């Protein structure tokens, strides 16, 4: 419904953003809401700029032509999904750019910072004549109006005589050193400009160091994995393989930047900078005015060169990001859509669609392991939906609000509101927000786990997940992959073993004929399909149903029997589709070499992949009896007392392992939220188990 946001006309799904003063207002249906955005609610300027840059790259990639004439034509989708979801702008600058203005400025700071320090500590001044009343003994030059002043101020007389007046004080002229020179004004402002530049540079270097550290960690994981398991990680690292050797360079640059910032910090207490007589309001051109001091004085000449190097960076690179909040909101939607598309690629899904996804546009069809067909669609409200069979499989809701920037005070109310809306009926839904690993580590362990979850390990049952994602962390793709992996497998695993209604006079015959993969349920009305059949077993089933269909029955029952047989065949085919998807390794996507590698176990199953040697299957919760899917890879990691699922690739996690890494076979039930490890220990050792009931009561 149209309305007004901040006094301007706005259509549906328009983001509510602050004005320059931080105020917001919404008018709809005659009602008005207004308030102020807190400072922590606004995104970091550099984060906003990087997100907008990625969105701009996505828009350009969807409309540009292939880079090399004569090369195979890339589709718009292939160019779109190839855009890296990482802030690689600085990495590109580190690669052999001889005329990079940032590098040239840093070289100038190395060479000339000492000259700027000399100017700030011992500035040149000019002598300015000043008039004041001083004692006679200190008078060197008498002011022009000294006699007039003395005649009017008898208090400054010492004595009178017949010849005249002997003064005690006189109005005199003296010369004071004046530092308010054009050159000194430029030097003072240059200190402020360089501090701003170095802060900008430090943030970029730290973000780049984090990215390279993630890539280096992934590259290290490849050495400990079978090549088939590590193939996907190798492809991910391969996108940035020529950057992995830059980590030492980044650390060196970061150390140099911090040293420069420390030296400039000392200039804030220098003689020139502290002198309030030096104007800070003078506006300078990029090249400065050529004065005698800037030409002939060696210190000031080098300060002018340093100014020109800084001015070039400001002109060509830009140091102040002025990203409109609304632009960031729309760009973050595109960023989350890219993460979802890359997650589908991670899980082995491929598309033949040529067009890139657009907001409110047609869906992108994918085919994945087990002939699974899903559709990726960006809704008009910016949320990203993955569908299967015209039903939502996963919904990612971008929330461009830094929930963890201010810690628990801002996060707790939001989490409480989310948990009050939990429901078991809806498709998995995750809220994706801009949060960093450092912000998560600053939270208490339980709140940290709540701020990074797909919603399947919450006390009390499933709920809406929260996933941090930024362009500065490679984990962002893995987190969305974890959510998509859970959504696509949990729906099939929850219905294992799939059951189909079967006529009573056919049930016993089919159960006996398919004793290795079919069984009759306890209600004697359904067949349970416990594993994928071999081709021979499938043909036997079809033959038995066909013979039952062709049996002679009274004409009044013939049509009913034909319908029942056709319905049974259709139900079996639908159940086999789900089994076929479960029979594909969730880690590497390979199909089981033989249906007999799929082992049913009293309502659950275990399967092992001969390619990557991982096991997957379903477990039964000891508290509520719910079956849920798990993956056992043997790559358990513990981070500060919590088995951190996000420290592993997203396709290697289904149900969340117990926080106590020593309990390797325990998982958290997604239905009731109970940890399987709490049932095998007399006193729970992890931080989650002892107070899970208290945590749920607080909610």
Secondary structure as GFF3:
##gff-version 3
##sequence-region A 1 699
A	DSSP	beta_strand	3	5	.	.	.	ID=ss1
A	DSSP	beta_strand	8	10	.	.	.	ID=ss2
A	DSSP	beta_strand	23	28	.	.	.	ID=ss3
A	DSSP	beta_strand	31	36	.	.	.	ID=ss4
A	DSSP	three_ten_helix	39	41	.	.	.	ID=ss5
A	DSSP	alpha_helix	45	61	.	.	.	ID=ss6
A	DSSP	alpha_helix	76	81	.	.	.	ID=ss7
A	DSSP	alpha_helix	89	93	.	.	.	ID=ss8
A	DSSP	alpha_helix	101	121	.	.	.	ID=ss9
A	DSSP	beta_strand	126	135	.	.	.	ID=ss10
A	DSSP	three_ten_helix	136	138	.	.	.	ID=ss11
A	DSSP	beta_strand	141	142	.	.	.	ID=ss12
A	DSSP	alpha_helix	146	152	.	.	.	ID=ss13
A	DSSP	three_ten_helix	154	156	.	.	.	ID=ss14
A	DSSP	beta_strand	157	161	.	.	.	ID=ss15
A	DSSP	beta_strand	164	167	.	.	.	ID=ss16
A	DSSP	beta_strand	169	178	.	.	.	ID=ss17
A	DSSP	alpha_helix	182	222	.	.	.	ID=ss18
A	DSSP	alpha_helix	227	238	.	.	.	ID=ss19
A	DSSP	three_ten_helix	241	246	.	.	.	ID=ss20
A	DSSP	alpha_helix	247	267	.	.	.	ID=ss21
A	DSSP	alpha_helix	271	274	.	.	.	ID=ss22
A	DSSP	alpha_helix	292	296	.	.	.	ID=ss23
A	DSSP	alpha_helix	298	316	.	.	.	ID=ss24
A	DSSP	alpha_helix	325	346	.	.	.	ID=ss25
A	DSSP	beta_strand	364	368	.	.	.	ID=ss26
A	DSSP	three_ten_helix	369	371	.	.	.	ID=ss27
A	DSSP	beta_strand	372	378	.	.	.	ID=ss28
A	DSSP	beta_strand	384	388	.	.	.	ID=ss29
A	DSSP	beta_strand	391	399	.	.	.	ID=ss30
A	DSSP	alpha_helix	408	420	.	.	.	ID=ss31
A	DSSP	beta_strand	428	433	.	.	.	ID=ss32
A	DSSP	alpha_helix	437	441	.	.	.	ID=ss33
A	DSSP	alpha_helix	445	450	.	.	.	ID=ss34
A	DSSP	beta_strand	465	468	.	.	.	ID=ss35
A	DSSP	alpha_helix	475	493	.	.	.	ID=ss36
A	DSSP	beta_strand	498	501	.	.	.	ID=ss37
A	DSSP	alpha_helix	504	513	.	.	.	ID=ss38
A	DSSP	beta_strand	518	520	.	.	.	ID=ss39
A	DSSP	beta_strand	526	529	.	.	.	ID=ss40
A	DSSP	alpha_helix	535	550	.	.	.	ID=ss41
A	DSSP	alpha_helix	555	582	.	.	.	ID=ss42
A	DSSP	three_ten_helix	595	597	.	.	.	ID=ss43
A	DSSP	beta_strand	598	601	.	.	.	ID=ss44
A	DSSP	beta_strand	604	608	.	.	.	ID=ss45
A	DSSP	beta_strand	615	620	.	.	.	ID=ss46
A	DSSP	beta_strand	627	632	.	.	.	ID=ss47
A	DSSP	beta_strand	638	639	.	.	.	ID=ss48
A	DSSP	beta_strand	642	643	.	.	.	ID=ss49
A	DSSP	three_ten_helix	645	647	.	.	.	ID=ss50
A	DSSP	three_ten_helix	650	652	.	.	.	ID=ss51
A	DSSP	three_ten_helix	676	679	.	.	.	ID=ss52
A	DSSP	alpha_helix	692	698	.	.	.	ID=ss53
###
